Amino acid sequence: MLTVFVPTGSALKRTEIEDLGKLPPEAVWIDLKSPTVDEDRAVQNLVGIEIPTREDMQEIEISSRLYVENGARYMTAALMCATDTGSPRITPVSFILADHRLVTVRYDEPKPFNLVAAKLGRGCPQNVNGESLLIDLLDALIDRCADILERVGADIDEVGLDIFEPSATRGHAANYSQILRTIGKKGDLTSKVRESLVSLGRLISFVAVETDAGRWTKEQKATFKTLARDVQSLSDHASYLANKITFTLDAMLGVVNLEQNNIIKLFSVMAVVLMPPTLIASVYGMNFKAMPELGWELGYPMALVMMGLAAAGPYMFFKWKKWL
């Protein structure tokens, strides 16, 4: 799908192009979502640049993600998608700056793209261009990462309460399984956010080289420095959350081990408690003719009392030693 954004007074007009031969030359943002060959060719004819393929965007080498070609700056970053669902994922998105236009190439739906498009559709500066649009997108992407990390931190705090609350430690295996699944999902989400922040940090560092060359305004340079600090602080916070998730996982496994040890201890105590009654029952179950208690009327009640005392004795001893 090919979407262009054209300045109209104090806002950006969003238009989905159906006739590829009528791309507006005044467009400052061209958004290619899962583009076809014809759409790639139409944008190449308008802007005069080569559009990277999906395979090119998935390359992990820095030289394949951040480079300058024919005066255009190519920047590819790994962005978060579907974070509000149970299956968050990373998708590569390319940003191309050429002749004060911004061309974005993507094969997924990062949420900040729609947010920025809606924001600029309500109002934008008079001198809007591709450089300012790139800054707006980067700012929205970093804010999105911050929101995800805040949510992960709150969820991990709730998991910690479930683990360390006295009522939770007496839970069932199903509760433990749910907690472990939650910890695993939050750990995976945090690692994906860290990956996205690393790629955004590299992109901003690449753009910073251009700022040194005097191709940006003073305000834009200050904004890039702020974005770089935000990325660094969020990366540090993601590392903190990763350590916290590891601690929570270790604590959960420790609680599970304690629960299992308590169960095994209970079985062990019951086995020891029942050993003396079993011995008594075995002795009086041998049925030797010369046993004097066989003809005694109180022999059977006496054996029951002895078995009860033999069971109660070890139990009281364990309670006194505080082993139970």
GITAFEN-V48892 format. One record per residue. RES is the residue in one letter. SS is DSSP state (~ for helix, > for strand, _ for the rest). PHI is phi in radians with two decimals (999 if undefined). D_LAST is the distance of its C-alpha to the last C-alpha in whole Angstrom. Layout:
BEGIN
RES&SS&PHI&D_LAST  RES&SS&PHI&D_LAST
END
This chain:
BEGIN
M&_&999&69  L&>&-1.97&71  T&>&-2.20&71  V&>&-2.08&73  F&>&-2.15&73  V&>&-2.05&76  P&>&-1.14&76  T&>&-2.35&78  G&_&1.32&79  S&_&-1.87&75  A&>&-2.61&73  L&>&-1.82&73  K&>&-1.57&74  R&>&-1.65&72  T&>&-2.40&73  E&>&-1.57&72  I&_&-1.51&75  E&_&-1.83&77  D&_&-1.63&80  L&~&-1.16&79  G&~&-1.47&83  K&~&-2.17&83  L&_&-1.25&80  P&_&-1.20&81  P&_&-1.19&82  E&_&-1.51&80  A&>&-1.11&77  V&>&-1.80&74  W&>&-2.41&71  I&>&-2.04&71  D&>&-1.89&68  L&>&-1.85&68  K&>&-1.97&65  S&_&0.82&65  P&_&-1.23&69  T&_&-1.53&71  V&~&-1.10&74  D&~&-1.16&76  E&~&-1.16&74  D&~&-1.02&74  R&~&-1.15&77  A&~&-1.12&78  V&~&-1.20&76  Q&~&-1.07&77  N&~&-1.18&81  L&~&-1.33&80  V&~&-1.62&78  G&_&1.40&80  I&_&-2.28&76  E&_&-1.59&74  I&_&-1.56&71  P&_&-1.18&68  T&_&-1.42&67  R&~&-1.12&64  E&~&-1.14&63  D&~&-1.12&65  M&~&-1.21&62  Q&_&-1.53&59  E&_&-1.14&60  I&_&-1.74&58  E&_&-1.21&60  I&~&-1.07&61  S&~&-1.15&65  S&~&-1.59&64  R&~&-1.85&63  L&>&-2.29&65  Y&>&-2.81&68  V&>&-2.05&72  E&>&-2.51&74  N&_&0.96&78  G&_&1.42&77  A&>&-1.75&74  R&>&-1.74&71  Y&>&-1.78&68  M&>&-2.39&64  T&>&-2.07&61  A&>&-2.25&58  A&>&-1.60&55  L&>&-2.02&54  M&>&-1.45&51  C&>&-2.40&51  A&_&0.97&49  T&_&-1.27&47  D&_&-1.51&46  T&_&-1.86&45  G&_&-1.44&43  S&_&-2.31&45  P&_&-1.17&46  R&>&-2.58&49  I&>&-1.84&51  T&>&-2.31&55  P&>&-1.39&57  V&>&-2.29&60  S&>&-1.77&63  F&>&-2.01&65  I&>&-2.17&69  L&>&-1.83&71  A&>&-2.61&75  D&_&0.96&78  H&_&1.08&76  R&>&-1.95&74  L&>&-1.98&70  V&>&-2.02&70  T&>&-1.99&66  V&>&-2.16&65  R&>&-2.60&62  Y&_&-2.22&61  D&_&-2.63&58  E&_&-2.22&57  P&_&-1.07&56  K&~&-1.04&55  P&~&-1.04&57  F&~&-1.09&60  N&~&-1.18&61  L&~&-1.14&60  V&~&-1.17&62  A&~&-1.08&65  A&~&-1.18&64  K&~&-1.11&64  L&~&-1.26&68  G&~&-1.22&69  R&~&-1.54&69  G&_&3.12&70  C&_&-2.65&71  P&_&-1.11&73  Q&_&-1.16&77  N&_&-1.72&77  V&_&-1.10&74  N&_&-2.60&74  G&~&-1.09&71  E&~&-1.12&70  S&~&-1.18&69  L&~&-1.15&67  L&~&-1.06&65  I&~&-1.10&64  D&~&-1.08&63  L&~&-1.15&61  L&~&-1.11&59  D&~&-1.08&58  A&~&-1.16&57  L&~&-1.15&55  I&~&-1.19&54  D&~&-1.05&53  R&~&-1.12&51  C&~&-1.07&49  A&~&-1.09&48  D&~&-1.08&47  I&~&-1.12&45  L&~&-1.13&43  E&~&-1.07&42  R&~&-1.16&41  V&~&-1.10&39  G&~&-1.06&37  A&~&-1.13&37  D&~&-1.15&35  I&~&-1.16&33  D&~&-1.07&32  E&~&-1.13&31  V&~&-1.11&29  G&~&-1.06&27  L&~&-1.13&26  D&~&-1.09&25  I&~&-1.36&22  F&~&-1.62&21  E&_&-1.17&21  P&_&-1.01&18  S&_&-1.19&19  A&~&-1.26&20  T&~&-1.23&17  R&~&-1.79&16  G&_&-1.30&19  H&_&-1.76&20  A&~&-1.05&22  A&~&-1.09&25  N&~&-1.13&25  Y&~&-1.10&24  S&~&-1.10&27  Q&~&-1.14&29  I&~&-1.12&28  L&~&-1.13&28  R&~&-1.12&32  T&~&-1.09&33  I&~&-1.07&32  G&~&-1.09&34  K&~&-1.14&37  K&~&-1.19&37  G&~&-1.13&37  D&~&-1.14&40  L&~&-1.13&42  T&~&-1.11&41  S&~&-1.13&43  K&~&-1.18&46  V&~&-1.12&46  R&~&-1.08&46  E&~&-1.08&49  S&~&-1.13&51  L&~&-1.14&51  V&~&-1.08&52  S&~&-1.17&55  L&~&-1.17&56  G&~&-1.09&56  R&~&-1.15&58  L&~&-1.09&60  I&~&-1.16&61  S&~&-1.12&61  F&~&-1.12&64  V&~&-1.17&66  A&~&-1.08&66  V&~&-1.09&68  E&~&-1.21&70  T&~&-1.15&70  D&~&-1.15&71  A&_&-1.40&74  G&_&1.38&75  R&_&-1.64&75  W&_&-2.21&73  T&_&-1.32&73  K&~&-1.08&72  E&~&-1.13&69  Q&~&-1.18&68  K&~&-1.07&67  A&~&-1.12&65  T&~&-1.13&64  F&~&-1.10&63  K&~&-1.12&61  T&~&-1.14&59  L&~&-1.09&58  A&~&-1.11&57  R&~&-1.15&55  D&~&-1.09&53  V&~&-1.10&53  Q&~&-1.12&51  S&~&-1.15&49  L&~&-1.20&48  S&~&-1.11&47  D&~&-1.11&45  H&~&-1.17&43  A&~&-1.11&42  S&~&-1.11&41  Y&~&-1.06&39  L&~&-1.13&38  A&~&-1.09&37  N&~&-1.14&35  K&~&-1.17&33  I&~&-1.14&33  T&~&-1.09&31  F&~&-1.08&29  T&~&-1.10&28  L&~&-1.11&28  D&~&-1.08&25  A&~&-1.11&23  M&~&-1.11&23  L&~&-1.13&22  G&~&-1.13&20  V&~&-1.12&18  V&~&-1.09&18  N&~&-1.13&17  L&~&-1.09&14  E&~&-1.08&14  Q&~&-1.16&15  N&~&-1.12&12  N&~&-1.11&9  I&~&-1.15&11  I&~&-1.13&12  K&~&-1.11&9  L&~&-1.09&8  F&~&-1.10&12  S&~&-1.12&11  V&~&-1.10&9  M&~&-1.10&11  A&~&-1.13&14  V&~&-1.19&13  V&~&-1.09&12  L&~&-1.51&16  M&~&-1.13&18  P&~&-1.07&19  P&~&-1.05&20  T&~&-1.12&22  L&~&-1.11&23  I&~&-1.12&25  A&~&-1.11&26  S&~&-1.19&28  V&~&-1.09&29  Y&_&-1.47&31  G&_&-1.71&32  M&_&-1.38&34  N&_&1.03&37  F&_&-1.31&39  K&_&-1.16&42  A&_&-1.48&42  M&_&-1.23&38  P&~&-1.16&39  E&~&-1.30&36  L&~&-1.14&38  G&~&-1.71&41  W&_&-1.64&38  E&_&-1.18&38  L&_&-1.61&35  G&~&-1.12&33  Y&~&-1.17&31  P&~&-1.07&30  M&~&-1.07&29  A&~&-1.11&27  L&~&-1.11&25  V&~&-1.12&24  M&~&-1.11&23  M&~&-1.16&21  G&~&-1.12&19  L&~&-1.14&19  A&~&-1.15&18  A&~&-1.37&15  A&~&-1.24&14  G&~&-1.05&14  P&~&-1.08&11  Y&~&-1.11&9  M&~&-1.15&10  F&~&-1.15&10  F&~&-1.14&6  K&~&-1.14&6  W&~&-1.13&9  K&_&-1.39&8  K&_&1.03&5  W&_&-1.53&4  L&_&-1.97&0
END
